Amino acid sequence: MSVRISRQHWDALLGELGDAQRQRHLVTYRALIERLALPSPAMQTLAAALEHLAALDARGDRPLRSALVISQGASRLPRTGFFDCATRLGRFPGPSDGIAAASWHAAEVARVFEFDYPEAL
């Protein structure tokens, strides 16, 4: 099944991630789905959009903005799909859980907070 996001939702997603970066905070998948009012299948749509953004960031040799999106659970890490995507993009070389994942994620978030992203994508 192919999942697509509308231009309006894409622009809103980039805006939300830009706000999170400027305010130096993380946002949960649930909060993004609610703020963007994504239609069903909302989680699949958001995941596909975040993976697409990660691919664009990787291609542009930029830190992965999708690292700013985390689960609301105790781990405060992205879902395993984020780490799988980062591995496919050649950015993350380890298992999607544990100390190595948490450490790499923290470093990537710090890189995102410090990076000056271009306005348009």
C-alpha positions as CSV (number, residue, x, y, z in Angstrom):
1,M,0.0,0.0,0.0
2,S,1.4,3.4,-1.0
3,V,0.8,6.2,1.4
4,R,0.9,9.9,0.4
5,I,0.8,13.1,2.3
6,S,-0.9,16.3,0.8
7,R,1.2,19.4,0.1
8,Q,-0.7,21.2,2.9
9,H,0.1,18.5,5.4
10,W,3.8,18.3,4.2
11,D,4.2,22.0,4.7
12,A,2.6,21.9,8.1
13,L,4.9,19.0,9.1
14,L,8.0,21.0,8.1
15,G,6.6,23.9,10.0
16,E,6.0,21.8,13.2
17,L,9.5,20.4,12.9
18,G,11.0,23.8,12.3
19,D,9.2,25.1,15.5
20,A,10.5,22.1,17.5
21,Q,14.0,22.8,16.3
22,R,13.9,26.5,17.1
23,Q,12.4,25.8,20.6
24,R,14.9,22.9,21.0
25,H,12.3,20.3,22.0
26,L,11.0,16.9,20.8
27,V,7.5,16.2,19.6
28,T,5.6,12.9,19.9
29,Y,4.1,11.1,16.9
30,R,0.6,11.5,18.6
31,A,1.0,15.2,19.0
32,L,2.1,15.6,15.3
33,I,-0.8,13.5,14.1
34,E,-3.2,15.7,16.2
35,R,-1.6,19.0,15.2
36,L,-1.6,18.1,11.5
37,A,-5.0,16.5,11.6
38,L,-3.7,13.7,9.4
39,P,-6.4,11.5,7.9
40,S,-6.4,7.7,8.3
41,P,-4.1,5.9,8.1
42,A,-2.5,8.7,10.1
43,M,0.4,6.9,11.6
44,Q,1.4,5.3,8.3
45,T,1.1,8.6,6.6
46,L,3.3,10.3,9.2
47,A,5.8,7.5,9.1
48,A,6.1,7.6,5.3
49,A,6.5,11.4,5.4
50,L,9.2,11.3,8.0
51,E,11.0,8.6,6.1
52,H,10.8,10.7,2.9
53,L,12.1,13.7,4.9
54,A,15.0,11.6,6.3
55,A,15.9,10.6,2.8
56,L,15.9,14.2,1.6
57,D,18.0,15.2,4.6
58,A,20.5,12.4,4.0
59,R,20.8,13.2,0.4
60,G,21.5,16.8,1.3
61,D,24.1,15.7,3.9
62,R,21.9,17.3,6.7
63,P,21.1,15.9,10.2
64,L,17.8,13.9,10.1
65,R,15.0,16.2,11.3
66,S,12.8,13.2,11.8
67,A,14.9,12.5,14.9
68,L,12.8,15.2,16.6
69,V,9.8,12.9,16.6
70,I,9.6,10.4,19.4
71,S,7.3,7.9,21.0
72,Q,5.4,9.0,24.1
73,G,6.5,5.9,26.0
74,A,9.2,5.7,28.6
75,S,12.0,5.3,26.1
76,R,11.5,8.9,24.7
77,L,13.1,7.5,21.5
78,P,11.7,7.3,17.9
79,R,10.0,4.1,16.9
80,T,12.2,1.3,15.5
81,G,11.2,2.3,12.0
82,F,13.2,5.5,12.4
83,F,16.3,3.5,13.2
84,D,15.6,1.1,10.4
85,C,15.3,4.0,8.0
86,A,18.5,5.6,9.3
87,T,20.3,2.3,8.8
88,R,19.1,2.1,5.2
89,L,20.3,5.7,4.7
90,G,23.8,4.7,6.0
91,R,23.4,7.0,9.0
92,F,23.0,4.5,11.9
93,P,25.0,1.3,12.2
94,G,23.4,-0.5,15.1
95,P,20.4,-2.2,16.6
96,S,17.2,-0.1,17.0
97,D,17.1,-0.4,20.7
98,G,19.5,-0.1,23.6
99,I,22.3,2.3,24.6
100,A,23.8,2.6,21.2
101,A,20.5,3.7,19.7
102,A,19.8,6.2,22.5
103,S,23.3,7.6,22.3
104,W,23.2,8.0,18.5
105,H,19.7,9.6,18.7
106,A,20.8,12.1,21.3
107,A,23.8,13.1,19.2
108,E,21.5,13.4,16.1
109,V,19.0,15.6,17.9
110,A,21.9,17.8,19.0
111,R,23.0,18.1,15.4
112,V,19.5,19.0,14.3
113,F,19.2,21.7,16.9
114,E,22.5,23.3,15.7
115,F,21.9,23.0,11.9
116,D,20.6,25.8,9.7
117,Y,18.2,24.1,7.3
118,P,17.2,25.7,4.0
119,E,13.7,27.2,3.9
120,A,12.3,25.3,0.9
121,L,12.2,21.6,0.2
